[in-house]
Amino acid sequence: MSDKPSIVFCHGIWADGSCFNKLIPPLRSEGYEVICAQYNLDSAQTDIDAVFRTLDRVSSPSILVGHSYGGAVITGAGIDDRVVGLVYIAAVAPDEDETAASQQAKFPTTDIFASGLEVAGGRVWMLPSGIGYFCGDLPEAEQQVVWATATPPAAELFNEKPKGTAWRTKPSAFVVATEDRSVHPDLHRASAKRMGATTYEVASGHCAMLSHPDVVLDAIRNLVTSLQGTPATA
């Protein structure tokens, strides 16, 4: 691969595509084509299908960047031949026989799942009191923007696992947030180890792309560099 790949961001739950706002301007200034997939968190497959549609709107090849539940999304969508690499940010990354829920169940329950959520109307809502567990290392004003733009997932979303485990065949990088109170840091480390990802540990809460954007940018740039000279698959 000689030209720069496009970058497709895939959000998680309770943080939509706007959570990548500190990454998009620098990448665009460096000549990358950048887009955020936006999906409704209704089902895992419809979220993945939204990524496929988003890939149609940018040049190939592409790198998928997933935060939190977005890691499950890129694990499924990344099997597309247009995708040449994956970047996980404080993310789940279920194997073929796992769901996001079953993967998380192997690790201690985090604070947000213990007391920061409410199920209502078939959706899982982050309570105002839960925002500190989600992105408490951000300034208060930024925390409130994250909470106000949060999209509640369907209650059964974490129990679904469409086919496809892209990290088994695609080069990966993983940003481990050591102070994460939403997805356990040991899950990050275990996921990164089993996929053989290049790992970046940072003393960050769950939303490392907002609190430590430079680390995430380095993960993306370095993955691109590692792919240089590799024939593109699309």
N, C-alpha and C positions, 0 to 999 in steps of 0.2 A: 504494500500500500504506500503510494507516494504522496497523494494529495491528502489534505486533512479530511477526516470523516465528519459527518454531521453528528451533532450531539442531541439526543432525545432524552429529556428529563421525564421521570415517572414518579409522581408523588405518592405519598402514603395516605394514611387516614388522619384526619384532623389537621392536615396541612396540605393545601392544594398547590397548584403549579406556581403560585406567587412566592412560595417558600424558596424558590431558586433565584430570586431577584438579585442576589449578590454575586451569582455566578454568571448570569447571562451577559451583562455588559462587558466584562473582561474577555470572555470567550469570543464574543462578536468582534471586539476590537482586535483580536488576534486572527481574525479571518475565518472563524468557525461558523457554520450554519447551525443555528440553535432553535429548538422548538420544545414546548412542553406538551405532553399528552395530558388531556384533561378527561377524567372519566367519573362516573357517578357512584362508584363503589357499591353497585347493586349486586354484582356477582363477579367472581374471579374471571370467568371467561369473557364477559362483556367488557371488563377493564382491559384485558389483553387484546381483545378485538379493537379497542380504541387505539391502542399502541400501533397495531398493524396499519390502521387508517392514517395515523400520524406519520408513520414511516413513508407512506405514499407521498407525503407533502414535502419531503426533503430529499436531497441527493444521497446516494449510497456510495460507499458503505457507511454504517452508523454505529455509534456507541450508545448504549442505553445506560442511563444513570438513575438508580432507584433508591429512594429513601424509605425506611421503615417497611410498611406493607408493600411499597413500590419494589422492594427486593423480590417479593413473590411474583409481582407483575413482570419484572424483567427476566426472572427465571423461566417463566412461561413464554413470553414474547420473544426472548432472545434466541429461540431456536430458528427464527426467521433467517434465511440466508443473507439478508441484507445487513445483519448485525454481526460485527466482528469483535466486539468487546463489551464488557460489563463492569460497571462501577457500583458498588453497594455502599450506602451511607447508613450506618446504624440500623441495619436492615435484617429482616428475616430472609431466609433463602432455603425454602423447603426442598427436600429431595423428592424423588418420584413417589415414595411411599409415605410422605408426610404432608400435612397441611400447615399453614402458619400457626394454627392453634396447637397442633400436636408437637411442633418443634418448640414452641414457647413452653409447653408443659414440662419439658425436660429440664427446665431451669427455674430458679426461684421466681415467684410471682413478684412483679415490679410494682412500685407504689401506685402508678396510674391505674393499673388493673385491680389493685386492692381497694382503692377508695376514691378514684378520680373520675369515675364514669357513671352514666345512668342509661339504662335501656328504656326507650319510650318510642311508641309508634313504629316498632320493628327496626329501629336504628339505635346505634350506640353513640351517645352524646358525651362529649367531654365537659365536665362541670367547670364552672369558673375556678373552683378551688383546685382543679386538677392541672391547670396550666403550668404551675411551677414544676410539676413532675415531667412535663412535656418539654418545656424550653425555659426552665427557670434561670439559666445562666445568661439569658438575654436581658437587655434593659426592659423595664416595666412596660414602656410604650410599645416596644416590639412584641412583647408577649401578648398584649391585648389585640394587636393586629392579627397575630396567629390565631388566637381564640375566635376572633370575629369572622375569620375566613375559613374556619374549620368545616369540613364536610363530614357529616356522620355516616359511617358505613352501615350497610345492612347487618343485622345482628348475626347472621350465619356466614358472613363473608370469610372469616378466618377458618371456617371448617371446610372450605372448598379447595380443591387442588386439580386444576386442569393438567392435561398431559404436557410434558416437556420440562427438562431440567438443563437449561442452557449452560450453566456453569460447569457442567461435565465436559463440555467441548469448546467453550469459548474462553479466551484469556480474561482474567478478572482482577479487579482491585477492590479492596475493602477498607473503608474508614471505620475504625473501631472507636466508639465514643465511651471512654472509660467511666464517665459519670452519668451514664444513661439511666434514667428511672422509668423508662417506658418499655424498651426492649433490653433485656439483661446483657451487660457487656460480655459475659461469658458465652452467651449465644453468638455474639459477633465473632469472638475469637474462634469458637468451635467451627462456625460456618466458614470463616476465612481459611482455617487450617485444612478442612476437608476439601475445599475447592482449589487449594493451592494458590490462593490469591496473594498478590502483593499487598501487604498490610500496612496501614498508617494508623497508629494509635495517637489519640489526642484527648486531653483532659477536657471533655465537652459533654454537655447534656445531649438529649436525643436529636436536636436539630443542629447538627454540626455544620451544615451548609450555611446557616445563619450566624452561628457563633464563631466558627472557624472556617470561613470560606476559602482562605488561602490553602489550607490543608486539602480540602476537597478539590480545588483547582489543580493542585500538584498531582493528586491521584489521577485526574483525568488526563492532564498533559503527559504524565509519565507513561500512562497506558498507551497513549497515541504514539509516543516515541518508541515504545517497545514493539509497536506494530509496524513501524516504518520498515520498508523493504520486504514486508510480507505480502504476497499476492492477495488482493481483495477477493472476497467470495461472491461479490455481486457487482 
